[in-house]
Amino acid sequence: MKIEHVGLFVKDLEKTVEFYEEFFEAKASEKYHNPVTTFSSRFMSFPDGTRLEICTREDLNKHQLDGYPLGYMHIAMSLGSKEKVDELSKKISDAGYKHLSGPRVTGDGYYESVVCDPEGNQIELTV
């Protein structure tokens, strides 16, 4: 069993797609749009085959408890080395995106840095 993809609701679909293309070498699918529900999405495919579905719709957070909240808690991206964590963390931070913590070794032994995408969703950069 494996996770097929993770879905992420955002306000600005294209800006978020560009972020994952620029910093994580993801390739975006064509945009899907349902005019009845106003749902739109694009799948981001990463070099290892992992996929992230970035989604939006006009009524996001209009009714907080109706099942269409923004975001997720965080997603962890394994980069393969501490040096790559350091480099990408700096690159994202230098580009003006929020850098929440790290790079550091956490209490449970992870080497990580936590940054945010354009909408404030947390991305844990780890080895």
C-alpha positions as CSV (number, residue, x, y, z in Angstrom):
1,M,0.0,0.0,0.0
2,K,1.2,3.6,-0.7
3,I,-0.3,7.0,-0.6
4,E,-1.3,7.9,-4.1
5,H,-1.4,11.6,-3.6
6,V,-2.0,14.4,-1.0
7,G,-4.5,17.1,-1.6
8,L,-3.9,20.7,-0.6
9,F,-6.6,23.5,-0.8
10,V,-5.2,27.0,-1.5
11,K,-6.6,30.3,-2.5
12,D,-4.2,31.1,-5.3
13,L,-3.8,27.9,-7.4
14,E,-1.3,29.2,-9.9
15,K,1.0,30.9,-7.5
16,T,1.2,27.8,-5.4
17,V,1.9,25.6,-8.5
18,E,4.8,27.9,-9.4
19,F,6.2,27.6,-5.9
20,Y,6.4,23.8,-6.1
21,E,7.8,23.9,-9.7
22,E,10.5,26.4,-8.7
23,F,11.7,24.9,-5.4
24,F,10.8,21.2,-5.6
25,E,11.3,20.3,-9.3
26,A,7.6,19.4,-9.6
27,K,5.9,19.2,-13.0
28,A,2.3,20.5,-13.1
29,S,-0.6,18.7,-15.0
30,E,-3.1,20.6,-17.0
31,K,-5.7,22.5,-15.0
32,Y,-9.0,20.6,-14.3
33,H,-12.0,22.9,-13.7
34,N,-15.6,22.0,-12.8
35,P,-17.7,25.1,-13.6
36,V,-20.7,23.7,-11.5
37,T,-18.8,23.3,-8.3
38,T,-16.1,25.9,-9.1
39,F,-13.5,23.2,-8.1
40,S,-10.1,23.5,-9.9
41,S,-7.0,21.5,-9.4
42,R,-3.6,20.6,-10.8
43,F,-1.5,17.6,-10.0
44,M,2.2,18.2,-9.2
45,S,4.5,15.3,-10.0
46,F,7.8,15.2,-8.2
47,P,10.9,13.5,-9.6
48,D,10.4,10.3,-7.4
49,G,6.8,9.9,-8.6
50,T,5.1,11.4,-5.5
51,R,2.1,13.6,-6.4
52,L,0.5,16.6,-4.7
53,E,-2.9,17.8,-5.9
54,I,-3.3,21.5,-5.5
55,C,-6.9,22.5,-5.4
56,T,-9.2,25.5,-5.0
57,R,-12.8,26.5,-5.3
58,E,-14.7,29.7,-4.9
59,D,-16.3,28.8,-1.5
60,L,-13.2,27.9,0.4
61,N,-13.7,28.5,4.1
62,K,-17.1,30.1,3.5
63,H,-18.5,27.5,5.7
64,Q,-15.6,26.3,7.8
65,L,-17.2,23.1,8.9
66,D,-18.5,22.0,5.5
67,G,-15.4,20.1,4.5
68,Y,-13.4,22.5,2.4
69,P,-10.8,24.1,4.8
70,L,-7.5,25.5,3.5
71,G,-4.3,23.6,3.7
72,Y,-3.0,20.6,5.7
73,M,-0.8,20.5,8.9
74,H,2.5,20.0,7.0
75,I,4.1,17.9,4.4
76,A,7.7,16.6,4.8
77,M,10.0,16.6,1.8
78,S,13.1,14.3,2.1
79,L,16.0,15.9,0.3
80,G,18.7,13.3,1.0
81,S,21.3,15.2,3.0
82,K,21.8,18.0,5.6
83,E,23.5,20.1,3.0
84,K,20.5,20.0,0.7
85,V,18.2,20.9,3.6
86,D,20.5,23.9,4.4
87,E,20.7,25.0,0.7
88,L,17.0,24.8,-0.1
89,S,16.0,26.3,3.2
90,K,18.2,29.3,2.4
91,K,17.0,29.5,-1.2
92,I,13.3,29.6,-0.1
93,S,14.0,32.1,2.7
94,D,16.1,34.3,0.4
95,A,13.2,34.4,-2.1
96,G,11.0,36.0,0.6
97,Y,9.0,33.0,1.8
98,K,8.4,32.5,5.5
99,H,11.1,30.4,7.3
100,L,9.7,29.1,10.6
101,S,12.6,27.1,12.1
102,G,15.8,25.3,11.6
103,P,17.8,23.9,10.1
104,R,18.2,21.9,13.3
105,V,18.0,18.5,14.9
106,T,14.7,18.1,16.6
107,G,14.0,16.4,19.9
108,D,13.0,13.2,18.1
109,G,16.2,13.1,16.0
110,Y,15.1,14.7,12.7
111,Y,17.3,17.1,10.9
112,E,14.8,19.6,9.5
113,S,14.0,23.1,8.5
114,V,10.4,24.4,8.3
115,V,9.4,26.8,5.6
116,C,6.1,28.0,4.2
117,D,4.6,28.0,0.7
118,P,2.9,31.2,-0.6
119,E,-0.2,30.5,1.4
120,G,1.5,29.7,4.7
121,N,1.3,25.9,4.5
122,Q,4.2,24.4,6.3
123,I,6.8,22.3,4.5
124,E,9.3,20.3,6.6
125,L,12.6,20.0,4.7
126,T,14.4,16.9,6.0
127,V,17.1,14.4,5.2
